[in-house]
């Protein structure tokens, strides 16, 4: 175990704070003392080469992976050991790599599952099919329709996801995450497979989620990440190697080295914008 | 012609029971990807409980309700105690677990109630309807059976298609991890799925008991035929299970009437083999294919 001074979280009551998190799978250290903070209204990009620990970091926050040490807090309350099924009720929503939609459920049903946070009826009542559960159904449907409308998906509510173009499926997945009206929105590779126009739409959308929502996104598409994010955190081999505003971070020698390798960095003599090709 | 009508009517009423058993198997397969070989033993236990209630209270309705309630409880207990530990284990573990549970329940029933089959009361008369001079092979009790199964199938359809609980159950069945991330208590959905399935099986047990008698092994043939019906319907689709049950009921009724009842088990297995050879996903499978 490393010994280091525990840092004070930067954020106060609001926001997410990840402090000195260590995760290892067998002998491999996936995260080695990673600390990250996101405040409400901020868009944080987490970037890094493949295998740097980006998705592991997301999985730790979501409770899929339990860290060996370190602490997580959300809105000033500890988040370590919280069951994934409770996240939505805490206002944390996450999209998955690819689309992660339920193939056998319609678009509307998919998004209604995302709105479960607003369900009121308890299980025994729901099983008896009592009127409360009916009202619940309507409430979820309304919420889902609002979220779908916000993303311009009103026309496809009754379709199965598999019959829609990929970009539309990605929008539905985002609608599903937004349907729980999250305070923390975690996007895992939101730009994957989108063309330039769709990317700019996605960028506008992320910019419009509101000043009370913290956004945390992982992506390889450097231009997109730089244009959308307020701040970047760069991971390499499970460590944070840079943390700051996008224009500074993309010039950081350590970042260029992590992305391009030492030789290439020397050869290219830190040619500006060199990291853009890193996702290829 | 009268014989054909008789066999058709008989096929529909036995088909309704196969449909109920198939529904019980399909509900569990959908939610946990387990073929519940213990289903026959579970519905045997609940039918014995119903028999005890009917004998002591004299009320068939009370016995029926207690059978459904004890089915719900038994299903939930089995899921929590026996299924949970094998959930993320290799599929063979679950198969062995359900076979073990079958053996256990049959042995326990034999110890409590004895191995001699006993009679079980029917809800309504077992005397066929009279049309003109002939008695049809369709009784008021058959009418009751068909109506109850239809009611349960419709109720399940409403639950799955029209309520938020059903939506969560379907989401949990399609992609448990994703559902969990969206706030669905997947474990609880599995418990509800097993409870509903066992209640459905309990209903089938009470409906079929008057014709097969009640003993620890009485329901084994029904379970095998119910399994064939479930596969026929795609193993994944509740409407498929109902249609599969009725189609199989009709087919086996014709075989029994025209060729002899000794051929019924053979015919059921022949149909199973043919379906698996020609359309392994079943006739009405909701999902086109599922690759693991």
Boltz contact constraints between the chains, C-beta under 6 A:
constraints:
  - contact:
      token1: [A, 84]
      token2: [B, 180]
      max_distance: 6.0
  - contact:
      token1: [A, 84]
      token2: [B, 181]
      max_distance: 6.0
  - contact:
      token1: [A, 85]
      token2: [B, 180]
      max_distance: 6.0
  - contact:
      token1: [A, 85]
      token2: [B, 183]
      max_distance: 6.0
  - contact:
      token1: [A, 85]
      token2: [B, 185]
      max_distance: 6.0
  - contact:
      token1: [A, 88]
      token2: [B, 182]
      max_distance: 6.0
  - contact:
      token1: [A, 88]
      token2: [B, 183]
      max_distance: 6.0
  - contact:
      token1: [A, 89]
      token2: [B, 183]
      max_distance: 6.0
  - contact:
      token1: [A, 94]
      token2: [B, 181]
      max_distance: 6.0
  - contact:
      token1: [A, 100]
      token2: [B, 178]
      max_distance: 6.0
  - contact:
      token1: [A, 102]
      token2: [B, 171]
      max_distance: 6.0
  - contact:
      token1: [A, 102]
      token2: [B, 174]
      max_distance: 6.0
  - contact:
      token1: [A, 102]
      token2: [B, 175]
      max_distance: 6.0
  - contact:
      token1: [A, 104]
      token2: [B, 174]
      max_distance: 6.0
  - contact:
      token1: [A, 109]
      token2: [B, 167]
      max_distance: 6.0
  - contact:
      token1: [A, 112]
      token2: [B, 167]
      max_distance: 6.0
  - contact:
      token1: [A, 113]
      token2: [B, 171]
      max_distance: 6.0
  - contact:
      token1: [A, 113]
      token2: [B, 182]
      max_distance: 6.0
  - contact:
      token1: [A, 114]
      token2: [B, 182]
      max_distance: 6.0
  - contact:
      token1: [A, 116]
      token2: [B, 183]
      max_distance: 6.0
  - contact:
      token1: [A, 117]
      token2: [B, 183]
      max_distance: 6.0
  - contact:
      token1: [A, 119]
      token2: [B, 164]
      max_distance: 6.0
  - contact:
      token1: [A, 126]
      token2: [B, 165]
      max_distance: 6.0
  - contact:
      token1: [A, 133]
      token2: [B, 163]
      max_distance: 6.0
  - contact:
      token1: [A, 136]
      token2: [B, 164]
      max_distance: 6.0
  - contact:
      token1: [A, 137]
      token2: [B, 164]
      max_distance: 6.0
  - contact:
      token1: [A, 140]
      token2: [B, 164]
      max_distance: 6.0
